[in-house]
Amino acid sequence: MAEKDQQVFPMEPTNAQLNTDEESARVHSEVLRHKKRMRRLGCVAAFTVLLTAIILAFALTVMHIKNPKFQFRSIEIGISASARPPRLHHSA
């Protein structure tokens, strides 16, 4: 009688257990992929910031350019006949 009241456990997992195991493995895989993508994005962002800082430091120290000086000794401005604006004729 005691044997009849005891629950029997199957040796192999049922389909429901397989589906939940597969689903949990898939979710775990997606979480790992997301973490890897975020780490890669962080590395690219850090590299970009570092590269920008190096270029800025190089531009401000080594490539120090003084303000250019422009000197005009003479300026000649001429208007040719073809550069005149066209005349508009109004008829009343």
HTML snippet that shows the backbone in 3Dmol.js (N, CA, C, O; Angstrom):
<script src="https://3Dmol.org/build/3Dmol-min.js"></script>
<div id="view" style="width:600px;height:400px;position:relative"></div>
<script>
const pdb = `
ATOM      1  N   MET A   1       0.809  -1.187   0.000  1.00  0.00           N
ATOM      2  CA  MET A   1       0.000   0.000   0.000  1.00  0.00           C
ATOM      3  C   MET A   1       0.851   1.249   0.000  1.00  0.00           C
ATOM      4  O   MET A   1       0.520   2.247  -0.639  1.00  0.00           O
ATOM      5  N   ALA A   2       1.919   1.181   0.704  1.00  0.00           N
ATOM      6  CA  ALA A   2       2.812   2.328   0.769  1.00  0.00           C
ATOM      7  C   ALA A   2       3.391   2.614  -0.598  1.00  0.00           C
ATOM      8  O   ALA A   2       3.672   3.766  -0.929  1.00  0.00           O
ATOM      9  N   GLU A   3       3.571   1.573  -1.395  1.00  0.00           N
ATOM     10  CA  GLU A   3       4.123   1.752  -2.725  1.00  0.00           C
ATOM     11  C   GLU A   3       3.139   2.463  -3.641  1.00  0.00           C
ATOM     12  O   GLU A   3       3.568   3.194  -4.533  1.00  0.00           O
ATOM     13  N   LYS A   4       1.867   2.282  -3.462  1.00  0.00           N
ATOM     14  CA  LYS A   4       0.857   2.917  -4.298  1.00  0.00           C
ATOM     15  C   LYS A   4       0.775   4.417  -4.024  1.00  0.00           C
ATOM     16  O   LYS A   4       0.459   5.181  -4.936  1.00  0.00           O
ATOM     17  N   ASP A   5       1.044   4.854  -2.814  1.00  0.00           N
ATOM     18  CA  ASP A   5       0.925   6.264  -2.446  1.00  0.00           C
ATOM     19  C   ASP A   5       2.158   7.076  -2.851  1.00  0.00           C
ATOM     20  O   ASP A   5       2.099   8.304  -2.898  1.00  0.00           O
ATOM     21  N   GLN A   6       3.242   6.417  -3.134  1.00  0.00           N
ATOM     22  CA  GLN A   6       4.471   7.135  -3.477  1.00  0.00           C
ATOM     23  C   GLN A   6       4.413   7.612  -4.929  1.00  0.00           C
ATOM     24  O   GLN A   6       3.902   6.919  -5.809  1.00  0.00           O
ATOM     25  N   GLN A   7       4.945   8.806  -5.153  1.00  0.00           N
ATOM     26  CA  GLN A   7       4.961   9.374  -6.496  1.00  0.00           C
ATOM     27  C   GLN A   7       6.126   8.793  -7.280  1.00  0.00           C
ATOM     28  O   GLN A   7       7.208   8.584  -6.731  1.00  0.00           O
ATOM     29  N   VAL A   8       5.906   8.534  -8.553  1.00  0.00           N
ATOM     30  CA  VAL A   8       6.933   7.958  -9.405  1.00  0.00           C
ATOM     31  C   VAL A   8       7.591   9.085 -10.186  1.00  0.00           C
ATOM     32  O   VAL A   8       6.898   9.863 -10.842  1.00  0.00           O
ATOM     33  N   PHE A   9       8.908   9.186 -10.128  1.00  0.00           N
ATOM     34  CA  PHE A   9       9.659  10.209 -10.857  1.00  0.00           C
ATOM     35  C   PHE A   9      10.263   9.577 -12.096  1.00  0.00           C
ATOM     36  O   PHE A   9      10.933   8.549 -11.991  1.00  0.00           O
ATOM     37  N   PRO A  10      10.046  10.163 -13.272  1.00  0.00           N
ATOM     38  CA  PRO A  10      10.627   9.584 -14.485  1.00  0.00           C
ATOM     39  C   PRO A  10      12.141   9.782 -14.495  1.00  0.00           C
ATOM     40  O   PRO A  10      12.651  10.748 -13.928  1.00  0.00           O
ATOM     41  N   MET A  11      12.841   8.877 -15.132  1.00  0.00           N
ATOM     42  CA  MET A  11      14.288   8.959 -15.209  1.00  0.00           C
ATOM     43  C   MET A  11      14.733  10.037 -16.198  1.00  0.00           C
ATOM     44  O   MET A  11      15.769  10.671 -15.998  1.00  0.00           O
ATOM     45  N   GLU A  12      13.962  10.246 -17.253  1.00  0.00           N
ATOM     46  CA  GLU A  12      14.303  11.252 -18.255  1.00  0.00           C
ATOM     47  C   GLU A  12      13.414  12.468 -18.050  1.00  0.00           C
ATOM     48  O   GLU A  12      12.265  12.324 -17.634  1.00  0.00           O
ATOM     49  N   PRO A  13      13.924  13.664 -18.334  1.00  0.00           N
ATOM     50  CA  PRO A  13      13.097  14.852 -18.157  1.00  0.00           C
ATOM     51  C   PRO A  13      11.965  14.877 -19.187  1.00  0.00           C
ATOM     52  O   PRO A  13      12.107  14.380 -20.304  1.00  0.00           O
ATOM     53  N   THR A  14      10.880  15.448 -18.795  1.00  0.00           N
ATOM     54  CA  THR A  14       9.733  15.547 -19.700  1.00  0.00           C
ATOM     55  C   THR A  14       9.955  16.703 -20.675  1.00  0.00           C
ATOM     56  O   THR A  14      10.917  17.458 -20.533  1.00  0.00           O
ATOM     57  N   ASN A  15       9.071  16.843 -21.660  1.00  0.00           N
ATOM     58  CA  ASN A  15       9.183  17.912 -22.653  1.00  0.00           C
ATOM     59  C   ASN A  15       9.089  19.285 -22.012  1.00  0.00           C
ATOM     60  O   ASN A  15       9.766  20.217 -22.446  1.00  0.00           O
ATOM     61  N   ALA A  16       8.266  19.423 -20.991  1.00  0.00           N
ATOM     62  CA  ALA A  16       8.114  20.706 -20.310  1.00  0.00           C
ATOM     63  C   ALA A  16       9.436  21.116 -19.669  1.00  0.00           C
ATOM     64  O   ALA A  16       9.816  22.286 -19.716  1.00  0.00           O
ATOM     65  N   GLN A  17      10.132  20.156 -19.073  1.00  0.00           N
ATOM     66  CA  GLN A  17      11.415  20.480 -18.456  1.00  0.00           C
ATOM     67  C   GLN A  17      12.455  20.832 -19.511  1.00  0.00           C
ATOM     68  O   GLN A  17      13.283  21.715 -19.289  1.00  0.00           O
ATOM     69  N   LEU A  18      12.427  20.158 -20.648  1.00  0.00           N
ATOM     70  CA  LEU A  18      13.366  20.477 -21.720  1.00  0.00           C
ATOM     71  C   LEU A  18      13.138  21.884 -22.233  1.00  0.00           C
ATOM     72  O   LEU A  18      14.092  22.632 -22.453  1.00  0.00           O
ATOM     73  N   ASN A  19      11.887  22.248 -22.422  1.00  0.00           N
ATOM     74  CA  ASN A  19      11.577  23.576 -22.933  1.00  0.00           C
ATOM     75  C   ASN A  19      12.043  24.658 -21.974  1.00  0.00           C
ATOM     76  O   ASN A  19      12.599  25.667 -22.408  1.00  0.00           O
ATOM     77  N   THR A  20      11.829  24.470 -20.692  1.00  0.00           N
ATOM     78  CA  THR A  20      12.263  25.482 -19.732  1.00  0.00           C
ATOM     79  C   THR A  20      13.785  25.521 -19.653  1.00  0.00           C
ATOM     80  O   THR A  20      14.362  26.596 -19.492  1.00  0.00           O
ATOM     81  N   ASP A  21      14.439  24.382 -19.762  1.00  0.00           N
ATOM     82  CA  ASP A  21      15.899  24.360 -19.751  1.00  0.00           C
ATOM     83  C   ASP A  21      16.461  25.055 -20.987  1.00  0.00           C
ATOM     84  O   ASP A  21      17.404  25.841 -20.896  1.00  0.00           O
ATOM     85  N   GLU A  22      15.870  24.756 -22.143  1.00  0.00           N
ATOM     86  CA  GLU A  22      16.320  25.398 -23.378  1.00  0.00           C
ATOM     87  C   GLU A  22      16.064  26.898 -23.333  1.00  0.00           C
ATOM     88  O   GLU A  22      16.887  27.700 -23.775  1.00  0.00           O
ATOM     89  N   GLU A  23      14.909  27.258 -22.789  1.00  0.00           N
ATOM     90  CA  GLU A  23      14.579  28.683 -22.711  1.00  0.00           C
ATOM     91  C   GLU A  23      15.507  29.410 -21.755  1.00  0.00           C
ATOM     92  O   GLU A  23      15.948  30.522 -22.046  1.00  0.00           O
ATOM     93  N   SER A  24      15.808  28.797 -20.621  1.00  0.00           N
ATOM     94  CA  SER A  24      16.714  29.446 -19.673  1.00  0.00           C
ATOM     95  C   SER A  24      18.123  29.533 -20.259  1.00  0.00           C
ATOM     96  O   SER A  24      18.830  30.510 -20.013  1.00  0.00           O
ATOM     97  N   ALA A  25      18.539  28.530 -21.026  1.00  0.00           N
ATOM     98  CA  ALA A  25      19.850  28.588 -21.677  1.00  0.00           C
ATOM     99  C   ALA A  25      19.880  29.693 -22.725  1.00  0.00           C
ATOM    100  O   ALA A  25      20.882  30.393 -22.871  1.00  0.00           O
ATOM    101  N   ARG A  26      18.773  29.845 -23.454  1.00  0.00           N
ATOM    102  CA  ARG A  26      18.689  30.892 -24.476  1.00  0.00           C
ATOM    103  C   ARG A  26      18.727  32.275 -23.823  1.00  0.00           C
ATOM    104  O   ARG A  26      19.430  33.171 -24.291  1.00  0.00           O
ATOM    105  N   VAL A  27      17.972  32.440 -22.749  1.00  0.00           N
ATOM    106  CA  VAL A  27      17.967  33.726 -22.043  1.00  0.00           C
ATOM    107  C   VAL A  27      19.352  34.019 -21.479  1.00  0.00           C
ATOM    108  O   VAL A  27      19.825  35.153 -21.553  1.00  0.00           O
ATOM    109  N   HIS A  28      19.997  33.016 -20.921  1.00  0.00           N
ATOM    110  CA  HIS A  28      21.348  33.198 -20.380  1.00  0.00           C
ATOM    111  C   HIS A  28      22.324  33.591 -21.490  1.00  0.00           C
ATOM    112  O   HIS A  28      23.192  34.442 -21.297  1.00  0.00           O
ATOM    113  N   SER A  29      22.166  32.956 -22.657  1.00  0.00           N
ATOM    114  CA  SER A  29      23.021  33.278 -23.802  1.00  0.00           C
ATOM    115  C   SER A  29      22.802  34.721 -24.254  1.00  0.00           C
ATOM    116  O   SER A  29      23.760  35.426 -24.573  1.00  0.00           O
ATOM    117  N   GLU A  30      21.538  35.162 -24.282  1.00  0.00           N
ATOM    118  CA  GLU A  30      21.239  36.546 -24.679  1.00  0.00           C
ATOM    119  C   GLU A  30      21.815  37.542 -23.683  1.00  0.00           C
ATOM    120  O   GLU A  30      22.315  38.596 -24.076  1.00  0.00           O
ATOM    121  N   VAL A  31      21.748  37.217 -22.408  1.00  0.00           N
ATOM    122  CA  VAL A  31      22.303  38.103 -21.378  1.00  0.00           C
ATOM    123  C   VAL A  31      23.815  38.217 -21.552  1.00  0.00           C
ATOM    124  O   VAL A  31      24.370  39.311 -21.444  1.00  0.00           O
ATOM    125  N   LEU A  32      24.481  37.104 -21.820  1.00  0.00           N
ATOM    126  CA  LEU A  32      25.930  37.136 -22.028  1.00  0.00           C
ATOM    127  C   LEU A  32      26.286  37.950 -23.267  1.00  0.00           C
ATOM    128  O   LEU A  32      27.243  38.724 -23.254  1.00  0.00           O
ATOM    129  N   ARG A  33      25.505  37.772 -24.350  1.00  0.00           N
ATOM    130  CA  ARG A  33      25.761  38.550 -25.567  1.00  0.00           C
ATOM    131  C   ARG A  33      25.581  40.042 -25.307  1.00  0.00           C
ATOM    132  O   ARG A  33      26.358  40.861 -25.798  1.00  0.00           O
ATOM    133  N   HIS A  34      24.552  40.393 -24.533  1.00  0.00           N
ATOM    134  CA  HIS A  34      24.309  41.801 -24.208  1.00  0.00           C
ATOM    135  C   HIS A  34      25.468  42.378 -23.395  1.00  0.00           C
ATOM    136  O   HIS A  34      25.907  43.501 -23.643  1.00  0.00           O
ATOM    137  N   LYS A  35      25.958  41.613 -22.432  1.00  0.00           N
ATOM    138  CA  LYS A  35      27.088  42.079 -21.617  1.00  0.00           C
ATOM    139  C   LYS A  35      28.342  42.280 -22.479  1.00  0.00           C
ATOM    140  O   LYS A  35      29.076  43.252 -22.300  1.00  0.00           O
ATOM    141  N   LYS A  36      28.578  41.348 -23.418  1.00  0.00           N
ATOM    142  CA  LYS A  36      29.734  41.482 -24.300  1.00  0.00           C
ATOM    143  C   LYS A  36      29.610  42.703 -25.184  1.00  0.00           C
ATOM    144  O   LYS A  36      30.588  43.419 -25.398  1.00  0.00           O
ATOM    145  N   ARG A  37      28.392  42.953 -25.710  1.00  0.00           N
ATOM    146  CA  ARG A  37      28.177  44.139 -26.545  1.00  0.00           C
ATOM    147  C   ARG A  37      28.410  45.416 -25.756  1.00  0.00           C
ATOM    148  O   ARG A  37      29.035  46.351 -26.257  1.00  0.00           O
ATOM    149  N   MET A  38      27.913  45.464 -24.525  1.00  0.00           N
ATOM    150  CA  MET A  38      28.081  46.659 -23.695  1.00  0.00           C
ATOM    151  C   MET A  38      29.558  46.872 -23.353  1.00  0.00           C
ATOM    152  O   MET A  38      30.027  48.010 -23.331  1.00  0.00           O
ATOM    153  N   ARG A  39      30.287  45.798 -23.087  1.00  0.00           N
ATOM    154  CA  ARG A  39      31.722  45.909 -22.799  1.00  0.00           C
ATOM    155  C   ARG A  39      32.462  46.423 -24.034  1.00  0.00           C
ATOM    156  O   ARG A  39      33.345  47.273 -23.922  1.00  0.00           O
ATOM    157  N   ARG A  40      32.101  45.907 -25.216  1.00  0.00           N
ATOM    158  CA  ARG A  40      32.731  46.340 -26.465  1.00  0.00           C
ATOM    159  C   ARG A  40      32.430  47.816 -26.717  1.00  0.00           C
ATOM    160  O   ARG A  40      33.316  48.573 -27.112  1.00  0.00           O
ATOM    161  N   LEU A  41      31.183  48.222 -26.491  1.00  0.00           N
ATOM    162  CA  LEU A  41      30.800  49.621 -26.673  1.00  0.00           C
ATOM    163  C   LEU A  41      31.572  50.520 -25.712  1.00  0.00           C
ATOM    164  O   LEU A  41      32.011  51.605 -26.093  1.00  0.00           O
ATOM    165  N   GLY A  42      31.736  50.076 -24.480  1.00  0.00           N
ATOM    166  CA  GLY A  42      32.499  50.847 -23.498  1.00  0.00           C
ATOM    167  C   GLY A  42      33.957  50.991 -23.909  1.00  0.00           C
ATOM    168  O   GLY A  42      34.548  52.058 -23.744  1.00  0.00           O
ATOM    169  N   CYS A  43      34.533  49.929 -24.440  1.00  0.00           N
ATOM    170  CA  CYS A  43      35.936  49.984 -24.890  1.00  0.00           C
ATOM    171  C   CYS A  43      36.093  50.929 -26.073  1.00  0.00           C
ATOM    172  O   CYS A  43      37.054  51.695 -26.134  1.00  0.00           O
ATOM    173  N   VAL A  44      35.156  50.880 -27.011  1.00  0.00           N
ATOM    174  CA  VAL A  44      35.216  51.787 -28.164  1.00  0.00           C
ATOM    175  C   VAL A  44      35.060  53.232 -27.711  1.00  0.00           C
ATOM    176  O   VAL A  44      35.766  54.110 -28.206  1.00  0.00           O
ATOM    177  N   ALA A  45      34.154  53.492 -26.784  1.00  0.00           N
ATOM    178  CA  ALA A  45      33.955  54.857 -26.277  1.00  0.00           C
ATOM    179  C   ALA A  45      35.200  55.343 -25.536  1.00  0.00           C
ATOM    180  O   ALA A  45      35.610  56.491 -25.708  1.00  0.00           O
ATOM    181  N   ALA A  46      35.805  54.484 -24.714  1.00  0.00           N
ATOM    182  CA  ALA A  46      37.016  54.869 -23.988  1.00  0.00           C
ATOM    183  C   ALA A  46      38.169  55.146 -24.956  1.00  0.00           C
ATOM    184  O   ALA A  46      38.923  56.100 -24.764  1.00  0.00           O
ATOM    185  N   PHE A  47      38.309  54.322 -25.989  1.00  0.00           N
ATOM    186  CA  PHE A  47      39.345  54.530 -26.996  1.00  0.00           C
ATOM    187  C   PHE A  47      39.125  55.848 -27.730  1.00  0.00           C
ATOM    188  O   PHE A  47      40.082  56.574 -27.999  1.00  0.00           O
ATOM    189  N   THR A  48      37.883  56.160 -28.055  1.00  0.00           N
ATOM    190  CA  THR A  48      37.567  57.409 -28.754  1.00  0.00           C
ATOM    191  C   THR A  48      37.901  58.626 -27.892  1.00  0.00           C
ATOM    192  O   THR A  48      38.472  59.600 -28.382  1.00  0.00           O
ATOM    193  N   VAL A  49      37.549  58.566 -26.630  1.00  0.00           N
ATOM    194  CA  VAL A  49      37.854  59.679 -25.719  1.00  0.00           C
ATOM    195  C   VAL A  49      39.368  59.837 -25.567  1.00  0.00           C
ATOM    196  O   VAL A  49      39.880  60.956 -25.596  1.00  0.00           O
ATOM    197  N   LEU A  50      40.077  58.735 -25.407  1.00  0.00           N
ATOM    198  CA  LEU A  50      41.528  58.785 -25.264  1.00  0.00           C
ATOM    199  C   LEU A  50      42.186  59.349 -26.521  1.00  0.00           C
ATOM    200  O   LEU A  50      43.084  60.186 -26.430  1.00  0.00           O
ATOM    201  N   LEU A  51      41.747  58.899 -27.679  1.00  0.00           N
ATOM    202  CA  LEU A  51      42.304  59.380 -28.941  1.00  0.00           C
ATOM    203  C   LEU A  51      42.023  60.878 -29.127  1.00  0.00           C
ATOM    204  O   LEU A  51      42.887  61.617 -29.598  1.00  0.00           O
ATOM    205  N   THR A  52      40.832  61.317 -28.762  1.00  0.00           N
ATOM    206  CA  THR A  52      40.493  62.742 -28.850  1.00  0.00           C
ATOM    207  C   THR A  52      41.378  63.570 -27.920  1.00  0.00           C
ATOM    208  O   THR A  52      41.842  64.646 -28.301  1.00  0.00           O
ATOM    209  N   ALA A  53      41.613  63.079 -26.716  1.00  0.00           N
ATOM    210  CA  ALA A  53      42.463  63.799 -25.763  1.00  0.00           C
ATOM    211  C   ALA A  53      43.905  63.885 -26.279  1.00  0.00           C
ATOM    212  O   ALA A  53      44.550  64.925 -26.143  1.00  0.00           O
ATOM    213  N   ILE A  54      44.406  62.809 -26.862  1.00  0.00           N
ATOM    214  CA  ILE A  54      45.777  62.826 -27.397  1.00  0.00           C
ATOM    215  C   ILE A  54      45.889  63.807 -28.557  1.00  0.00           C
ATOM    216  O   ILE A  54      46.844  64.580 -28.626  1.00  0.00           O
ATOM    217  N   ILE A  55      44.928  63.781 -29.458  1.00  0.00           N
ATOM    218  CA  ILE A  55      44.964  64.709 -30.604  1.00  0.00           C
ATOM    219  C   ILE A  55      44.861  66.142 -30.135  1.00  0.00           C
ATOM    220  O   ILE A  55      45.570  67.011 -30.643  1.00  0.00           O
ATOM    221  N   LEU A  56      43.986  66.407 -29.171  1.00  0.00           N
ATOM    222  CA  LEU A  56      43.845  67.768 -28.651  1.00  0.00           C
ATOM    223  C   LEU A  56      45.130  68.231 -27.973  1.00  0.00           C
ATOM    224  O   LEU A  56      45.561  69.365 -28.182  1.00  0.00           O
ATOM    225  N   ALA A  57      45.745  67.376 -27.169  1.00  0.00           N
ATOM    226  CA  ALA A  57      46.996  67.745 -26.506  1.00  0.00           C
ATOM    227  C   ALA A  57      48.101  67.996 -27.539  1.00  0.00           C
ATOM    228  O   ALA A  57      48.882  68.936 -27.394  1.00  0.00           O
ATOM    229  N   PHE A  58      48.166  67.170 -28.563  1.00  0.00           N
ATOM    230  CA  PHE A  58      49.152  67.347 -29.627  1.00  0.00           C
ATOM    231  C   PHE A  58      48.924  68.658 -30.366  1.00  0.00           C
ATOM    232  O   PHE A  58      49.874  69.379 -30.673  1.00  0.00           O
ATOM    233  N   ALA A  59      47.671  68.962 -30.648  1.00  0.00           N
ATOM    234  CA  ALA A  59      47.347  70.187 -31.380  1.00  0.00           C
ATOM    235  C   ALA A  59      47.664  71.433 -30.558  1.00  0.00           C
ATOM    236  O   ALA A  59      48.085  72.449 -31.112  1.00  0.00           O
ATOM    237  N   LEU A  60      47.470  71.364 -29.265  1.00  0.00           N
ATOM    238  CA  LEU A  60      47.695  72.544 -28.428  1.00  0.00           C
ATOM    239  C   LEU A  60      49.155  72.737 -28.033  1.00  0.00           C
ATOM    240  O   LEU A  60      49.556  73.858 -27.721  1.00  0.00           O
ATOM    241  N   THR A  61      49.948  71.694 -28.038  1.00  0.00           N
ATOM    242  CA  THR A  61      51.339  71.839 -27.611  1.00  0.00           C
ATOM    243  C   THR A  61      52.311  71.830 -28.779  1.00  0.00           C
ATOM    244  O   THR A  61      53.015  72.816 -28.999  1.00  0.00           O
ATOM    245  N   VAL A  62      52.362  70.772 -29.510  1.00  0.00           N
ATOM    246  CA  VAL A  62      53.356  70.628 -30.568  1.00  0.00           C
ATOM    247  C   VAL A  62      53.015  71.492 -31.774  1.00  0.00           C
ATOM    248  O   VAL A  62      53.895  72.144 -32.337  1.00  0.00           O
ATOM    249  N   MET A  63      51.778  71.503 -32.166  1.00  0.00           N
ATOM    250  CA  MET A  63      51.361  72.228 -33.362  1.00  0.00           C
ATOM    251  C   MET A  63      50.859  73.632 -33.023  1.00  0.00           C
ATOM    252  O   MET A  63      49.914  74.120 -33.643  1.00  0.00           O
ATOM    253  N   HIS A  64      51.473  74.264 -32.064  1.00  0.00           N
ATOM    254  CA  HIS A  64      51.034  75.590 -31.636  1.00  0.00           C
ATOM    255  C   HIS A  64      51.233  76.577 -32.787  1.00  0.00           C
ATOM    256  O   HIS A  64      52.363  76.865 -33.182  1.00  0.00           O
ATOM    257  N   ILE A  65      50.138  77.083 -33.309  1.00  0.00           N
ATOM    258  CA  ILE A  65      50.177  78.011 -34.441  1.00  0.00           C
ATOM    259  C   ILE A  65      49.857  79.406 -33.933  1.00  0.00           C
ATOM    260  O   ILE A  65      48.848  79.617 -33.260  1.00  0.00           O
ATOM    261  N   LYS A  66      50.717  80.348 -34.258  1.00  0.00           N
ATOM    262  CA  LYS A  66      50.478  81.731 -33.861  1.00  0.00           C
ATOM    263  C   LYS A  66      49.430  82.325 -34.788  1.00  0.00           C
ATOM    264  O   LYS A  66      49.215  81.841 -35.899  1.00  0.00           O
ATOM    265  N   ASN A  67      48.796  83.358 -34.323  1.00  0.00           N
ATOM    266  CA  ASN A  67      47.789  84.035 -35.135  1.00  0.00           C
ATOM    267  C   ASN A  67      48.448  84.589 -36.396  1.00  0.00           C
ATOM    268  O   ASN A  67      49.442  85.309 -36.309  1.00  0.00           O
ATOM    269  N   PRO A  68      47.912  84.265 -37.545  1.00  0.00           N
ATOM    270  CA  PRO A  68      48.522  84.770 -38.779  1.00  0.00           C
ATOM    271  C   PRO A  68      48.282  86.274 -38.931  1.00  0.00           C
ATOM    272  O   PRO A  68      47.246  86.796 -38.518  1.00  0.00           O
ATOM    273  N   LYS A  69      49.239  86.943 -39.519  1.00  0.00           N
ATOM    274  CA  LYS A  69      49.120  88.383 -39.748  1.00  0.00           C
ATOM    275  C   LYS A  69      48.947  88.616 -41.240  1.00  0.00           C
ATOM    276  O   LYS A  69      49.745  88.143 -42.049  1.00  0.00           O
ATOM    277  N   PHE A  70      47.908  89.342 -41.594  1.00  0.00           N
ATOM    278  CA  PHE A  70      47.652  89.675 -42.986  1.00  0.00           C
ATOM    279  C   PHE A  70      47.946  91.151 -43.195  1.00  0.00           C
ATOM    280  O   PHE A  70      47.484  91.998 -42.431  1.00  0.00           O
ATOM    281  N   GLN A  71      48.696  91.449 -44.204  1.00  0.00           N
ATOM    282  CA  GLN A  71      48.994  92.835 -44.527  1.00  0.00           C
ATOM    283  C   GLN A  71      48.612  93.078 -45.984  1.00  0.00           C
ATOM    284  O   GLN A  71      49.006  92.342 -46.888  1.00  0.00           O
ATOM    285  N   PHE A  72      47.825  94.142 -46.175  1.00  0.00           N
ATOM    286  CA  PHE A  72      47.438  94.537 -47.521  1.00  0.00           C
ATOM    287  C   PHE A  72      48.199  95.807 -47.875  1.00  0.00           C
ATOM    288  O   PHE A  72      48.057  96.824 -47.197  1.00  0.00           O
ATOM    289  N   ARG A  73      48.979  95.757 -48.895  1.00  0.00           N
ATOM    290  CA  ARG A  73      49.718  96.947 -49.323  1.00  0.00           C
ATOM    291  C   ARG A  73      48.882  97.784 -50.264  1.00  0.00           C
ATOM    292  O   ARG A  73      48.924  99.014 -50.229  1.00  0.00           O
ATOM    293  N   SER A  74      48.128  97.114 -51.098  1.00  0.00           N
ATOM    294  CA  SER A  74      47.236  97.864 -51.983  1.00  0.00           C
ATOM    295  C   SER A  74      46.056  96.974 -52.355  1.00  0.00           C
ATOM    296  O   SER A  74      46.189  95.758 -52.498  1.00  0.00           O
ATOM    297  N   ILE A  75      44.912  97.607 -52.505  1.00  0.00           N
ATOM    298  CA  ILE A  75      43.698  96.898 -52.900  1.00  0.00           C
ATOM    299  C   ILE A  75      43.124  97.614 -54.101  1.00  0.00           C
ATOM    300  O   ILE A  75      42.975  98.836 -54.103  1.00  0.00           O
ATOM    301  N   GLU A  76      42.810  96.856 -55.101  1.00  0.00           N
ATOM    302  CA  GLU A  76      42.242  97.443 -56.305  1.00  0.00           C
ATOM    303  C   GLU A  76      40.910  96.761 -56.574  1.00  0.00           C
ATOM    304  O   GLU A  76      40.836  95.542 -56.723  1.00  0.00           O
ATOM    305  N   ILE A  77      39.870  97.562 -56.632  1.00  0.00           N
ATOM    306  CA  ILE A  77      38.533  97.026 -56.882  1.00  0.00           C
ATOM    307  C   ILE A  77      38.028  97.629 -58.178  1.00  0.00           C
ATOM    308  O   ILE A  77      38.003  98.849 -58.338  1.00  0.00           O
ATOM    309  N   GLY A  78      37.640  96.799 -59.071  1.00  0.00           N
ATOM    310  CA  GLY A  78      37.123  97.271 -60.349  1.00  0.00           C
ATOM    311  C   GLY A  78      35.823  96.576 -60.684  1.00  0.00           C
ATOM    312  O   GLY A  78      35.615  95.419 -60.321  1.00  0.00           O
ATOM    313  N   ILE A  79      34.947  97.287 -61.379  1.00  0.00           N
ATOM    314  CA  ILE A  79      33.667  96.712 -61.788  1.00  0.00           C
ATOM    315  C   ILE A  79      33.655  96.686 -63.306  1.00  0.00           C
ATOM    316  O   ILE A  79      33.813  97.716 -63.963  1.00  0.00           O
ATOM    317  N   SER A  80      33.471  95.523 -63.839  1.00  0.00           N
ATOM    318  CA  SER A  80      33.410  95.407 -65.286  1.00  0.00           C
ATOM    319  C   SER A  80      31.960  95.553 -65.746  1.00  0.00           C
ATOM    320  O   SER A  80      31.032  95.478 -64.941  1.00  0.00           O
ATOM    321  N   ALA A  81      31.784  95.755 -67.013  1.00  0.00           N
ATOM    322  CA  ALA A  81      30.445  95.960 -67.556  1.00  0.00           C
ATOM    323  C   ALA A  81      29.580  94.706 -67.393  1.00  0.00           C
ATOM    324  O   ALA A  81      28.365  94.818 -67.229  1.00  0.00           O
ATOM    325  N   SER A  82      30.176  93.537 -67.436  1.00  0.00           N
ATOM    326  CA  SER A  82      29.397  92.303 -67.322  1.00  0.00           C
ATOM    327  C   SER A  82      28.982  92.021 -65.877  1.00  0.00           C
ATOM    328  O   SER A  82      28.106  91.189 -65.642  1.00  0.00           O
ATOM    329  N   ALA A  83      29.595  92.698 -64.913  1.00  0.00           N
ATOM    330  CA  ALA A  83      29.282  92.462 -63.519  1.00  0.00           C
ATOM    331  C   ALA A  83      28.166  93.364 -63.015  1.00  0.00           C
ATOM    332  O   ALA A  83      27.728  93.214 -61.875  1.00  0.00           O
ATOM    333  N   ARG A  84      27.698  94.295 -63.833  1.00  0.00           N
ATOM    334  CA  ARG A  84      26.615  95.181 -63.397  1.00  0.00           C
ATOM    335  C   ARG A  84      25.310  94.406 -63.306  1.00  0.00           C
ATOM    336  O   ARG A  84      25.071  93.485 -64.087  1.00  0.00           O
ATOM    337  N   PRO A  85      24.465  94.783 -62.349  1.00  0.00           N
ATOM    338  CA  PRO A  85      23.177  94.102 -62.244  1.00  0.00           C
ATOM    339  C   PRO A  85      22.280  94.483 -63.430  1.00  0.00           C
ATOM    340  O   PRO A  85      22.380  95.605 -63.927  1.00  0.00           O
ATOM    341  N   PRO A  86      21.419  93.591 -63.887  1.00  0.00           N
ATOM    342  CA  PRO A  86      20.565  93.894 -65.020  1.00  0.00           C
ATOM    343  C   PRO A  86      19.527  94.949 -64.662  1.00  0.00           C
ATOM    344  O   PRO A  86      19.087  95.039 -63.515  1.00  0.00           O
ATOM    345  N   ARG A  87      19.139  95.750 -65.660  1.00  0.00           N
ATOM    346  CA  ARG A  87      18.115  96.774 -65.444  1.00  0.00           C
ATOM    347  C   ARG A  87      16.735  96.152 -65.652  1.00  0.00           C
ATOM    348  O   ARG A  87      16.525  95.321 -66.536  1.00  0.00           O
ATOM    349  N   LEU A  88      15.829  96.576 -64.825  1.00  0.00           N
ATOM    350  CA  LEU A  88      14.469  96.101 -64.959  1.00  0.00           C
ATOM    351  C   LEU A  88      13.607  97.231 -65.538  1.00  0.00           C
ATOM    352  O   LEU A  88      13.620  98.350 -65.025  1.00  0.00           O
ATOM    353  N   HIS A  89      12.885  96.943 -66.573  1.00  0.00           N
ATOM    354  CA  HIS A  89      12.023  97.946 -67.208  1.00  0.00           C
ATOM    355  C   HIS A  89      10.606  97.738 -66.729  1.00  0.00           C
ATOM    356  O   HIS A  89      10.068  96.632 -66.769  1.00  0.00           O
ATOM    357  N   HIS A  90      10.010  98.838 -66.270  1.00  0.00           N
ATOM    358  CA  HIS A  90       8.621  98.786 -65.817  1.00  0.00           C
ATOM    359  C   HIS A  90       7.743  99.446 -66.879  1.00  0.00           C
ATOM    360  O   HIS A  90       8.011 100.572 -67.298  1.00  0.00           O
ATOM    361  N   SER A  91       6.749  98.781 -67.292  1.00  0.00           N
ATOM    362  CA  SER A  91       5.809  99.411 -68.231  1.00  0.00           C
ATOM    363  C   SER A  91       4.549  99.787 -67.457  1.00  0.00           C
ATOM    364  O   SER A  91       3.999  98.984 -66.704  1.00  0.00           O
ATOM    365  N   ALA A  92       4.107 101.025 -67.660  1.00  0.00           N
ATOM    366  CA  ALA A  92       2.966 101.518 -66.884  1.00  0.00           C
ATOM    367  C   ALA A  92       1.697 101.526 -67.689  1.00  0.00           C
ATOM    368  O   ALA A  92       0.646 101.913 -67.180  1.00  0.00           O
TER     369      ALA A  92
END
`;
const viewer = $3Dmol.createViewer("view");
viewer.addModel(pdb, "pdb");
viewer.setStyle({}, {cartoon: {color: "spectrum"}});
viewer.zoomTo();
viewer.render();
</script>
